[in-house]
Amino acid sequence: MPLPTIRIKDIGKDGKGATPEEIASQIMDAVLKGAQNAVASAKINVDQLTGAAMKQVEEAAGDATKALEDATGGAGGAGDAVKGLIKGFGK
């Protein structure tokens, strides 16, 4: 089951920027929403998701983490915040 491309821009634009936690939260929200939409459109019962589908979600989250780290140079621990969220994902 392919996951949609996720594009996020202008994080923190409406205010005084964004903390690493806010960035991680917005990224994870987008990844999870994309995964939920993919599952819903495929008409798959969430209880029937297999390890392979969960792996795709984790890989997408990993890609989001890498993109965040690349964009911020790892600044402010944002990458670690996302990794912490991913580490507990699916347990």
C-alpha positions in Angstrom: 0.0 0.0 0.0 1.7 3.2 -1.1 1.7 6.2 1.1 1.0 9.6 -0.4 3.8 12.2 -0.8 3.8 14.5 2.2 4.8 18.1 1.8 5.0 20.5 4.7 6.0 24.1 4.5 6.0 27.3 6.4 6.2 25.6 9.8 6.4 28.3 12.4 5.7 31.0 9.9 2.6 32.3 11.8 4.4 33.5 14.9 7.8 33.4 16.4 9.0 30.2 14.8 8.5 26.7 16.0 10.1 24.6 18.7 11.6 21.2 17.8 8.6 19.5 19.5 6.1 21.6 17.5 8.0 20.7 14.3 8.1 17.0 15.2 4.4 17.0 16.1 3.4 18.6 12.8 5.5 16.1 10.8 4.1 13.1 12.7 0.5 14.4 12.3 1.1 14.7 8.5 2.7 11.2 8.3 -0.1 9.6 10.4 -2.9 11.4 8.5 -1.4 10.2 5.2 -1.2 6.7 6.5 -4.7 6.8 7.8 -6.0 8.2 4.4 -4.1 5.5 2.5 -5.6 2.8 4.7 -9.1 4.3 4.5 -9.0 4.6 0.7 -7.7 1.0 0.4 -10.7 -0.1 2.5 -8.4 -2.1 4.8 -9.4 -2.6 8.4 -6.7 -1.0 10.6 -6.8 -4.2 12.8 -5.6 -6.1 9.7 -2.5 -4.1 9.0 0.5 -6.3 8.8 4.1 -5.7 9.7 4.8 -4.8 6.1 2.3 -1.9 6.2 3.6 -0.7 9.5 7.1 -0.8 8.2 6.1 1.5 5.4 4.7 4.0 7.9 7.9 3.8 9.9 10.0 4.3 6.8 7.9 7.3 5.8 8.4 8.7 9.3 12.1 8.0 9.0 12.2 9.9 5.7 10.4 12.8 7.4 13.0 12.7 10.2 15.9 12.8 7.7 14.3 15.6 5.8 13.9 17.6 9.0 17.5 16.9 10.1 18.7 17.9 6.6 16.7 21.1 6.7 17.7 22.1 10.2 21.2 20.6 10.3 20.0 18.7 13.3 19.6 22.0 15.2 17.7 22.1 18.5 17.3 18.4 18.8 14.3 18.3 16.4 15.6 15.2 14.8 15.9 13.5 18.2 12.3 14.6 19.0 11.0 13.0 15.9 13.1 9.8 16.4 11.7 9.6 20.0 8.2 9.7 18.6 9.0 7.1 15.9 10.7 4.8 18.4 7.5 4.4 20.4 5.3 4.2 17.3 3.4 1.0 16.7 3.9 -0.5 20.2 
